[in-house]
Every structure is written in C-alpha cells, then in structure tokens.
C-alpha cells in the first residue's frame, strides 16, 4: 500500500496507521542490512516518517513531537557513517560514467580502491558495534509510543501549516541556492524538497493527477540535489588523504570533474526550482485547501 492518506480517512487515524506502517517497513529493511542498499532504505523510511510528523506537527504536543523527532534523528545518525561511505563509492561510479568519454579505463582507480576499502571498513564497524540491533531497538520503542500521535485536531486544520511550512522553507532554500549555491545551502534545500515530496505523496488522493505529477517533479529535483551533495562528499579530505603520495594527480582530477558536474546539476536544479516554487506559500496552500475541501464534500 502506498505511503499516503486514504481518500476518506480521518487525519488522526491516518497519522497513526502510516507511522506504524513506516516503522514496520524500516524494521523489515533492517533485517537485510547486509545488502548494500539496505542502510539507505532504512534511512529513507525514517525520512518519510519525519516528513509525516512535520506535516501533522500542529496537532501534536510540542513535547511529543520533540521526543519522536529526537529518536528518529538518533536512529538515522547511527547509520550515517556506513551510508556516507557507500554513497562515495556510488558517486564516484556515477561521475566516471558521466565523463567516460574523457577518461581512460584506469582513471581514478586509486580513488575507487580507497573508497571501496573504506566502505567495507564502515560496514564491518557497523556489525562490530551491533548497530543494526540498536537501531531495531529504537524503532520498536518508537512503534510502542505511536500513541504520541494523538492529534488535538483533525482534517485540513492540522496539516495546513505543515505543508505550508515545508513549501515556504523549500522556496527559501531555492532562493538562497540561486543567490549563492554553496554545498551547505544545497544540502539544506534538498532536505526541505524531500519533506515536500513525501508530504505531497501523502496528499495524492485529494488531487491525484496533479499531486502525482508534483511528486515526480520534486523527486527529480531531490535526486539532482542529492547527486550534488554526494559529489561534495567525494572531495572531503578523508576521501583523498591516502592518495597524495601514491597518485597525487587523482585528487586534482577528481576535484575538477566534481566541480564541472556540480555546475551542471546546480543549473538543472535551479531550472526545476523555477517551476516548483513559482507560487507564494499562501497561494500554494490555499489551492491545496480547496481540493481538500472538495474531496471532503465529494465523500459526503
């Protein structure tokens, strides 16, 4: 079943159902943590759950929201090092493929070797520290406390401020990136884009054709910004410090290629941002509200 509200489902009930469902999915993905993509999937499950909490935050007690959010941050943080290590390997492969017409078959081999070794090291460390077991414990505790989603209100009144805030923050992120697209600004913008993507997905039943198109466009933007961020990780000193004696030319080549690719990705992202964030937040929110009301009236 899709991660979205049902057409006639009260928001109170939907929030609890979807929170439990997402935690169950994260626990299932965690069982296969030995797969290269499993850690990424668990972190994605957590991001979707955090987007749900941000959507309904207005209806929650502040203490409940902070507690749930803190536990989810702690859970994701435990998996961050292993995830980032594998991301660097994948980002390098994508970069080499993008510039394959300019590179020899042996270009960046020392970088690849170092990053692959580090990824294996981080995954071994994950196992030695019994991190999957600790993450599973945190998720099960959270599942037992899903009762914190006892919303004080329901309907559009609960989610209006959440969706408006996500759009407003994403729009601000776009404007800041357009003004000066530093890696930090790009990364923060991506977080808000993913929030809006998951929240738009939750609201698909109120306006299916439009919302699914919006989700697809936000996903495209999120992937573009994600690729930009992953390339930034490649140029961090830990990724290249072992290469300076054995292959001193590779870090410089890597930095040049990363810069060129990031310029392309930033231009693509800003073009998408021009379309997605052309409305004022209040206009965007009112438009969704009319469709929410229309859906409710149609179900009577």
C-alpha positions in Angstrom: 0.0 0.0 0.0 1.3 3.5 -0.9 2.6 5.9 1.8 -0.4 8.2 1.5 -3.7 9.1 3.2 -6.8 7.1 2.2 -9.5 9.2 0.4 -12.0 9.3 3.3 -9.6 8.6 6.2 -9.5 11.0 9.1 -6.1 12.6 9.6 -5.9 11.3 13.2 -6.3 7.7 12.1 -4.1 8.1 9.0 -1.2 9.5 11.0 -1.1 6.5 13.4 -1.6 4.0 10.6 1.2 5.4 8.4 3.6 5.9 11.4 3.2 2.2 12.3 3.5 1.1 8.7 6.7 3.1 8.1 8.3 1.7 11.3 7.4 -1.8 10.3 9.0 -1.2 6.8 12.2 0.1 8.4 12.4 -3.0 10.6 11.9 -5.2 7.6 14.6 -3.3 5.6 16.9 -3.6 8.7 16.7 -7.4 8.6 18.6 -7.2 5.3 21.2 -4.7 6.4 23.9 -6.8 4.8 22.7 -5.6 1.4 24.4 -2.5 0.1 21.1 -0.7 -0.3 19.5 -1.7 2.9 21.1 1.1 5.1 19.9 3.6 2.5 16.4 2.2 2.6 16.2 2.3 6.4 17.3 6.0 6.4 14.7 6.7 3.7 12.0 5.1 5.8 13.0 7.4 8.7 13.0 10.5 6.5 9.4 9.7 5.3 8.3 9.3 8.9 9.9 12.6 9.9 8.1 14.3 7.0 4.8 12.8 8.3 5.5 14.2 11.8 6.3 17.6 10.3 3.1 17.6 8.4 0.9 17.0 11.5 3.1 18.8 14.0 0.4 21.5 14.6 -1.9 18.8 16.1 0.8 17.3 18.4 2.0 18.3 21.8 5.4 20.0 21.4 7.0 17.6 23.9 5.7 14.6 21.9 6.9 16.0 18.7 10.4 16.7 20.1 10.7 13.3 21.6 9.7 11.4 18.4 11.9 13.6 16.3 14.9 13.2 18.6 14.6 9.4 18.5 14.4 9.4 14.7 17.5 11.6 14.4 19.4 9.3 16.8 18.3 6.3 14.8 19.4 7.8 11.5 22.7 9.1 12.9 23.8 5.6 13.8 23.6 4.6 10.2 25.1 7.7 8.7 28.8 6.7 8.5 28.1 3.5 6.7 25.7 5.2 4.4 28.1 8.0 3.5 30.9 5.6 2.8 28.8 3.7 0.3 27.5 6.9 -1.2 31.0 8.0 -2.1 31.6 4.7 -4.0 28.4 5.2 -5.9 29.0 8.9 -6.5 32.4 8.1 -8.0 31.0 5.4 -10.3 28.3 7.9 -11.5 30.9 10.6 -12.1 33.2 8.3 -14.1 30.2 7.1 -16.2 29.2 10.7 -16.9 32.7 11.6 -18.1 33.5 8.2 -19.6 34.3 9.8 -23.0 37.1 11.8 -21.4 38.6 9.2 -19.0 40.7 6.2 -19.6 39.7 2.8 -18.1 42.2 3.2 -15.3 41.4 6.8 -14.4 40.6 7.3 -10.7 41.3 3.7 -9.9 43.2 4.6 -6.7 40.4 6.8 -5.5 37.9 3.9 -6.2 40.1 1.4 -4.4 40.4 3.7 -1.3 36.7 4.5 -1.2 35.7 0.8 -1.6 38.1 -0.2 1.2 36.6 2.5 3.5 33.1 1.4 2.7 33.9 -2.2 3.7 35.5 -0.9 6.9 32.5 1.1 7.8 30.1 -1.8 7.2 32.4 -4.1 9.4 32.3 -1.4 12.1 28.5 -1.3 11.9 28.4 -5.0 12.6 31.0 -5.0 15.4 29.1 -2.2 17.2 25.9 -4.2 16.9 24.4 -1.1 15.3 21.5 -2.9 13.5 20.3 -4.4 16.8 20.5 -0.9 18.5 18.6 0.7 15.6 16.0 -2.1 15.8 15.5 -1.4 19.5 15.0 2.3 18.9 12.4 1.6 16.2 10.5 -0.8 18.3 10.4 1.6 21.2 9.1 4.3 18.8 6.5 1.9 17.5 5.2 1.3 21.0 4.9 5.0 21.5 3.0 5.8 18.3 0.3 6.8 20.7 2.0 10.2 20.9 0.2 10.9 17.6 -2.9 11.6 19.5 -3.7 14.7 17.5 -5.5 17.6 19.1 -7.4 18.2 15.9 -8.0 16.6 12.5 -8.6 17.5 8.9 -7.1 20.3 7.0 -6.7 22.4 10.1 -3.9 20.0 11.3 -1.9 19.7 8.1 -2.3 23.1 6.5 0.5 24.7 8.5 2.8 21.7 8.0 2.5 21.7 4.2 2.8 25.4 4.0 5.9 25.5 6.2 7.6 22.8 4.0 6.8 24.7 0.8 8.0 28.0 2.4 11.3 26.5 3.6 11.9 24.8 0.3 11.2 28.1 -1.6 13.6 29.9 0.7 16.2 27.2 0.1 15.7 27.6 -3.6 16.2 31.4 -3.5 19.3 31.1 -1.3 20.8 28.5 -3.6 20.0 30.7 -6.6 21.8 33.6 -4.8 24.8 31.6 -3.8 24.7 27.8 -4.2 27.2 26.6 -1.5 27.2 22.9 -0.8 25.7 23.6 2.7 22.8 25.6 1.2 22.2 22.9 -1.5 22.1 20.2 1.2 19.6 22.2 3.3 17.5 22.9 0.3 17.4 19.2 -0.5 16.1 18.3 3.0 13.1 20.6 2.5 12.5 19.3 -1.0 12.3 15.8 0.3 9.9 16.8 3.0 7.5 18.4 0.5 7.9 15.4 -1.8 6.8 12.9 0.9 4.0 15.2 2.1 2.7 15.8 -1.4 2.7 12.0 -1.8 0.6 11.7 1.4 -2.0 14.1 -0.1 -2.2 12.4 -3.6 -5.8 11.2 -3.0 -7.1 14.8 -2.8 -5.9 15.7 -6.4 -4.3 12.5 -7.9 -3.2 13.6 -11.3 -1.7 16.9 -10.2 -0.2 15.7 -7.0 1.5 12.7 -8.6 3.0 14.9 -11.2 4.2 17.2 -8.4 5.7 14.3 -6.5 7.6 13.2 -9.7 9.0 16.7 -10.3 10.0 17.0 -6.6 11.7 13.6 -6.8 13.6 14.7 -9.8 14.7 17.8 -8.0 15.6 15.9 -4.9 17.7 13.4 -6.9 19.5 16.3 -8.6 20.3 17.9 -5.3 21.2 14.6 -3.8 23.7 13.9 -6.5 25.2 17.3 -5.9 25.6 16.7 -2.2 27.1 13.2 -2.8 29.7 14.7 -5.0 30.6 17.1 -2.3 31.4 14.2 0.0 33.9 12.9 -2.6 36.1 16.0 -2.2 36.3 15.8 1.5 39.8 15.3 2.8 39.2 11.8 4.3 38.2 10.5 0.8 41.6 11.6 -0.8 44.2 11.9 2.0 45.6 8.4 1.3 46.2 9.2 -2.3 48.5 12.2 -2.2 51.7 10.1 -2.2 50.8 7.2 -4.5 48.6 9.1 -7.0 49.0 12.8 -6.4 47.2 13.7 -9.7 44.0 11.9 -8.9 42.7 14.3 -6.2 43.2 17.2 -8.5 41.4 15.4 -11.4 38.6 14.4 -9.1 38.1 18.0 -7.8 37.9 19.3 -11.4 35.4 16.7 -12.5 33.3 17.2 -9.4 33.2 20.9 -10.0 32.1 20.5 -13.6 29.4 18.0 -12.8 28.1 20.1 -9.8 27.8 23.1 -12.1 25.5 21.1 -14.4 23.5 19.7 -11.5 23.0 23.2 -9.9 21.7 24.6 -13.2 19.3 21.7 -13.6 18.1 22.1 -10.0 17.5 25.8 -10.3 15.5 25.3 -13.5 13.3 22.8 -11.7 13.1 25.2 -8.7 11.8 27.9 -11.0 8.8 25.8 -11.9 8.1 24.2 -8.5 8.4 27.3 -6.3 6.8 30.0 -8.6 3.9 30.5 -6.2 3.8 32.3 -2.9 3.4 29.8 0.0 -0.1 31.2 0.9 -1.3 30.8 -2.7 0.1 27.2 -2.8 -1.6 26.3 0.4 -5.0 27.8 -0.4 -5.0 25.9 -3.7 -4.4 22.6 -1.9 -7.0 23.5 0.7 -9.7 24.0 -1.9 -9.0 20.5 -3.3 -9.0 19.0 0.3 -12.4 20.6 0.9 -13.7 19.4 -2.5 -12.6 15.9 -1.6 -14.4 16.0 1.7 -17.6 17.4 0.2 -17.5 14.7 -2.6 -17.3 11.9 0.0 -20.4 13.0 1.8 
